[in-house]
Each structure stands twice: as structure tokens, then as C-alpha cells.
Amino acid sequence: MMELTGHILSGKAGNVPRSVLIQLHNPRDYDNLRNLNMDLTKKDMSNFPIGDQLIVHTVMMIDELGLNINRLSLRLKDWIAWGVPEIKRDLSDNKRVAELAASLNQKDFIKNITEDGKSFGVTLTNLEWETIQTAAKSISDLFEEKTRLEDALSAMMNNTAPNIKAICGSQIGAKLISIAKSLKR
């Protein structure tokens, strides 16, 4: 076992002679070998640079979150348009639509959207409007999460790749790192 341990610690584990491996008769030797292997793996993993990988995953999450927010916002607008068809013409900011719908009742929402406070749409029931408000609140929360992730990405880029951030900004710099798969490439 000592000869095998020496091969592993010296970095020659791939070149362990067959005669050394045959000497592993005792089950404790296997346990010792496994424990030694686990310790070496943990040591190698603790030295693994993960900063650029966190950047890659964060920018991918921001992109996916943006796509989902847009899809859900369009669905919300379609839903609200039954009661307030003017929304599609008068309000294009998805974040503002979600915030207004989440915080106002239908009458106040109509007053905020239209100039005269009247709408050509159908009057939605309280249950229908409450359901819309719940969806709008969820979308508003997604907008906040996206902003939080963008702030975190900016901080990660400051720590990991300040030069790239200075040249092209956090988002584009992170996407470049993502395309390259790491900073080393």
C-alpha cells in the first residue's frame, strides 16, 4: 500500500505497476486508497477557478429570464386587453404594465392608461382582475430578480475581468466569456 500511495502522491497514479495493484488484498487497503483519492480530488477541486464559470451561468440565467419575462408580459398584456384594449396601443413598457396591474384595481388601471379614464373593453370580475394582479406581481418579481442578477454580474465582472468590463461592459463582456467558455480561452 505504501508503494501505491507513493505513486499517487508523486502524480504517477496512472503509471502504477500491476504488481503494486495486485498487492491490494486487504479490504482496508481499498478503503485507504479511496480515502486518499477523495482527499486528493478535494484538494484539486478547491484550487479550481470558478469565477468565470459563475459569470457564464449568470449571464445565461439573465438571458433566459429576459426571454421568459417577455413571454409572460405579452401574455399579461393579452389578458388585460380584454378589459382594457387600449393597453396595446398606449403602453409599451412591460415593466410598467406589470407594476400598474399588480398595484391598482381595474378602474384605477384604466384611468392611468387612458386619457379620459374610459375603456372600450369588457368589465372584468373581481376574481379575474385578482388573478391578473397575481400574475402581474409575479412578473414584477421576475423583473426585480433580473435586476438583482445584473447587479451581481457587474460585481463578478469587476472582480474577475475588470479589463473586459471596462472595454465592453458587464453584459457584453460576460457574453464574450460565455462564448469562449472561460477566461483562459
C-alpha positions as CSV (number, residue, x, y, z in Angstrom):
1,M,0.0,0.0,0.0
2,M,2.9,2.4,0.8
3,E,4.3,1.9,-2.7
4,L,0.9,2.7,-4.2
5,T,0.4,5.8,-2.0
6,G,3.9,7.0,-3.1
7,H,2.8,6.7,-6.8
8,I,-0.4,8.6,-6.2
9,L,1.2,11.4,-4.2
10,S,4.0,11.8,-6.8
11,G,1.5,12.3,-9.5
12,K,2.3,9.0,-11.2
13,A,-1.0,7.3,-10.3
14,G,-1.6,6.4,-14.0
15,N,1.7,4.5,-14.1
16,V,1.1,2.3,-11.1
17,P,2.7,-1.1,-11.8
18,R,0.3,-4.1,-12.0
19,S,2.4,-5.8,-9.3
20,V,1.5,-3.0,-6.8
21,L,-2.2,-3.2,-7.6
22,I,-2.2,-7.0,-7.1
23,Q,-0.9,-6.5,-3.5
24,L,-4.2,-5.0,-2.5
25,H,-5.7,-8.0,-0.8
26,N,-6.9,-6.4,2.4
27,P,-10.3,-4.5,2.2
28,R,-8.8,-1.8,4.4
29,D,-6.3,-1.1,1.6
30,Y,-9.2,-0.3,-0.7
31,D,-10.7,2.0,1.9
32,N,-7.4,3.7,2.4
33,L,-7.0,4.1,-1.3
34,R,-10.5,5.5,-1.7
35,N,-9.9,8.0,1.1
36,L,-6.6,9.1,-0.3
37,N,-8.2,9.5,-3.7
38,M,-11.1,11.6,-2.2
39,D,-8.6,13.8,-0.3
40,L,-6.6,14.5,-3.5
41,T,-9.8,15.2,-5.5
42,K,-11.0,17.7,-2.9
43,K,-7.6,19.4,-2.9
44,D,-7.7,19.7,-6.7
45,M,-11.3,20.9,-6.7
46,S,-10.6,23.6,-4.1
47,N,-7.9,25.0,-6.5
48,F,-10.3,25.1,-9.4
49,P,-11.1,28.7,-10.6
50,I,-14.9,29.1,-10.7
51,G,-15.2,32.9,-11.1
52,D,-15.5,32.8,-14.9
53,Q,-17.9,29.9,-14.7
54,L,-20.2,31.8,-12.4
55,I,-20.2,34.6,-14.9
56,V,-21.1,32.3,-17.7
57,H,-24.0,30.8,-15.7
58,T,-25.2,34.2,-14.5
59,V,-25.4,35.7,-18.0
60,M,-27.1,32.6,-19.3
61,M,-29.7,32.9,-16.5
62,I,-30.2,36.6,-17.2
63,D,-30.8,35.9,-20.9
64,E,-33.3,33.1,-20.1
65,L,-35.0,35.2,-17.5
66,G,-35.4,38.1,-20.0
67,L,-37.0,35.7,-22.6
68,N,-39.4,34.4,-20.0
69,I,-40.3,37.9,-18.8
70,N,-41.1,39.0,-22.3
71,R,-43.3,36.0,-23.0
72,L,-45.1,36.4,-19.7
73,S,-45.5,40.1,-20.2
74,L,-47.0,39.6,-23.7
75,R,-49.4,37.1,-22.2
76,L,-50.3,39.5,-19.4
77,K,-51.0,42.3,-21.9
78,D,-53.2,40.0,-24.0
79,W,-55.1,39.1,-20.8
80,I,-55.5,42.7,-19.7
81,A,-56.5,43.7,-23.2
82,W,-59.9,42.0,-22.8
83,G,-60.8,44.7,-20.2
84,V,-58.5,47.5,-21.5
85,P,-57.8,47.1,-25.2
86,E,-56.1,50.5,-25.3
87,I,-53.1,49.0,-23.4
88,K,-51.5,47.6,-26.5
89,R,-51.5,51.0,-28.1
90,D,-50.8,53.3,-25.2
91,L,-48.4,51.4,-23.0
92,S,-45.4,49.5,-24.4
93,D,-43.2,49.3,-21.3
94,N,-43.8,45.7,-20.0
95,K,-42.3,46.5,-16.5
96,R,-44.7,49.4,-16.0
97,V,-47.7,47.3,-17.2
98,A,-46.8,44.7,-14.6
99,E,-46.3,47.2,-11.8
100,L,-49.5,49.1,-12.5
101,A,-51.6,45.9,-12.9
102,A,-50.2,44.5,-9.7
103,S,-50.9,47.6,-7.6
104,L,-54.2,49.0,-9.0
105,N,-57.8,47.9,-9.3
106,Q,-59.3,47.8,-12.8
107,K,-60.9,51.3,-12.7
108,D,-57.7,52.9,-11.4
109,F,-55.7,51.0,-14.0
110,I,-57.9,52.3,-16.8
111,K,-57.6,55.9,-15.5
112,N,-53.8,55.5,-15.6
113,I,-53.7,54.0,-19.1
114,T,-56.3,56.1,-21.0
115,E,-56.6,59.9,-21.2
116,D,-60.3,60.1,-20.5
117,G,-60.4,57.2,-17.9
118,K,-62.8,55.1,-20.1
119,S,-62.2,51.9,-21.9
120,F,-63.9,50.0,-24.7
121,G,-63.1,46.7,-23.1
122,V,-65.4,44.4,-21.1
123,T,-65.6,44.8,-17.3
124,L,-63.7,42.0,-15.7
125,T,-64.9,40.4,-12.5
126,N,-63.1,40.9,-9.2
127,L,-61.8,37.3,-9.4
128,E,-60.5,37.8,-12.9
129,W,-58.7,41.0,-12.0
130,E,-57.3,39.5,-8.8
131,T,-55.9,36.7,-11.0
132,I,-54.3,39.2,-13.3
133,Q,-52.9,41.1,-10.3
134,T,-51.3,37.9,-9.0
135,A,-49.7,37.2,-12.4
136,A,-48.6,40.8,-12.7
137,K,-47.0,40.7,-9.2
138,S,-45.1,37.5,-10.2
139,I,-43.8,39.3,-13.4
140,S,-42.8,42.3,-11.3
141,D,-40.8,40.0,-9.0
142,L,-39.1,38.5,-12.1
143,F,-38.1,42.0,-13.2
144,E,-36.6,42.6,-9.8
145,E,-34.7,39.3,-9.8
146,K,-33.3,40.1,-13.3
147,T,-32.1,43.5,-11.9
148,R,-30.5,41.8,-8.9
149,L,-28.7,39.3,-11.2
150,E,-27.5,42.1,-13.4
151,D,-26.0,43.9,-10.4
152,A,-24.4,40.6,-9.2
153,L,-22.9,40.1,-12.7
154,S,-21.5,43.6,-12.7
155,A,-19.8,42.9,-9.3
156,M,-18.5,39.5,-10.6
157,M,-17.1,41.1,-13.7
158,N,-15.4,43.8,-11.5
159,N,-13.6,41.0,-9.5
160,T,-12.9,38.5,-12.3
161,A,-12.5,40.5,-15.5
162,P,-12.3,44.3,-14.8
163,N,-10.5,45.0,-18.1
164,I,-13.1,43.3,-20.2
165,K,-15.8,45.1,-18.3
166,A,-14.1,48.4,-18.8
167,I,-13.9,47.8,-22.6
168,C,-17.3,46.5,-23.4
169,G,-19.4,46.5,-20.2
170,S,-20.7,43.7,-17.9
171,Q,-23.3,42.1,-20.2
172,I,-21.3,42.0,-23.4
173,G,-18.1,41.0,-21.6
174,A,-19.9,38.2,-19.8
175,K,-21.4,37.0,-23.1
176,L,-17.9,37.0,-24.7
177,I,-16.6,34.9,-21.8
178,S,-19.7,32.6,-22.2
179,I,-18.9,32.2,-25.9
180,A,-15.3,31.4,-25.2
181,K,-16.4,29.1,-22.3
182,S,-13.8,30.5,-19.9
183,L,-11.3,33.4,-19.5
184,K,-8.4,31.2,-20.4
185,R,-9.7,30.6,-23.9
